[in-house]
Amino acid sequence: MENQEKQYKRLVSALDGIEISDDEKRLLIWLSGWDKMTVDGIVSLLNKCRSER
């Protein structure tokens, strides 16, 4: 569970400054339960999208 909390914080951090809905928060909680490699990939994609803006 501790690992999931860390992964959730990483996902939310990648969306810093972007308002997210309750449904999107639930999605992030679900995604944070996936393996580290998957979450790493999602965080990387989010960061790339932010840098392109």
RODO-2510 file (C-alpha; in nm, 4 decimals, decimal comma):
residues 53
     n   res          X          Y          Z
     1     m     0,0000     0,0000     0,0000
     2     e     0,2874     0,2371     0,0767
     3     n     0,4223     0,1864    -0,2740
     4     q     0,0825     0,2698    -0,4235
     5     e     0,0735     0,5937    -0,2242
     6     k     0,4172     0,6913    -0,3572
     7     q     0,3118     0,6152    -0,7117
     8     y    -0,0086     0,8160    -0,6672
     9     k     0,1965     1,1148    -0,5499
    10     r     0,4214     1,0818    -0,8570
    11     l     0,1208     1,0797    -1,0903
    12     v    -0,0382     1,3802    -0,9193
    13     s     0,2945     1,5628    -0,9238
    14     a     0,3186     1,5129    -1,3003
    15     l    -0,0169     1,6944    -1,3247
    16     d     0,0847     1,9815    -1,0949
    17     g    -0,1114     2,2951    -1,1734
    18     i    -0,3810     2,1085    -1,3646
    19     e    -0,7221     2,0848    -1,2024
    20     i    -0,8357     1,7237    -1,1866
    21     s    -1,1871     1,5998    -1,1149
    22     d    -1,2860     1,3419    -0,8555
    23     d    -1,3264     1,0856    -1,1340
    24     e    -0,9760     1,1612    -1,2569
    25     k    -0,8417     1,1261    -0,9012
    26     r    -1,0056     0,7825    -0,8807
    27     l    -0,8395     0,6936    -1,2113
    28     l    -0,5016     0,8019    -1,0737
    29     i    -0,5575     0,5891    -0,7624
    30     w    -0,6332     0,2920    -0,9869
    31     l    -0,3288     0,3565    -1,2059
    32     s    -0,1056     0,3918    -0,9007
    33     g    -0,1783     0,0279    -0,8183
    34     w    -0,0055    -0,0872    -1,1350
    35     d     0,3571    -0,1970    -1,1405
    36     k     0,6331     0,0637    -1,1128
    37     m     0,7440     0,0285    -1,4748
    38     t     0,3933     0,1082    -1,6007
    39     v     0,3585     0,4110    -1,3722
    40     d     0,7074     0,5272    -1,4764
    41     g     0,5932     0,5202    -1,8387
    42     i     0,2739     0,7120    -1,7663
    43     v     0,4603     0,9760    -1,5629
    44     s     0,7151     1,0092    -1,8435
    45     l     0,4396     1,0625    -2,1014
    46     l     0,2670     1,3221    -1,8844
    47     n     0,5945     1,5091    -1,8344
    48     k     0,6657     1,5049    -2,2091
    49     c     0,3192     1,6443    -2,2792
    50     r     0,3775     1,9232    -2,0292
    51     s     0,7131     2,0145    -2,1801
    52     e     0,5586     2,0393    -2,5267
    53     r     0,3075     2,3027    -2,4143
***
